[in-house]
Amino acid sequence: MPARAGCGIGRPSHERHSMLFLVVSLFLFGALLGTAGHVPVPVTVLGGIAITAWLTVFFWRERRKSGMKGASR
């Protein structure tokens, strides 16, 4: 029986997981933007600075980790 379009049957599991990730990400993004519209500007700016710092730390850790893997080869 052929898979019906849009129902997820017959798709690889990684494709379903990436679709779920996109849906959840968009939902959270919308919730955060909605929140940013209701809190004072300084709170929004502090939240943005905190997220930027967290992403920067994550970036450097991942970069250092991938550098270590390349050095061991």
Residue pairs with C-beta under 8 A, 6 or more apart in sequence:
3 9
3 10
3 11
8 16
8 19
36 44
36 47
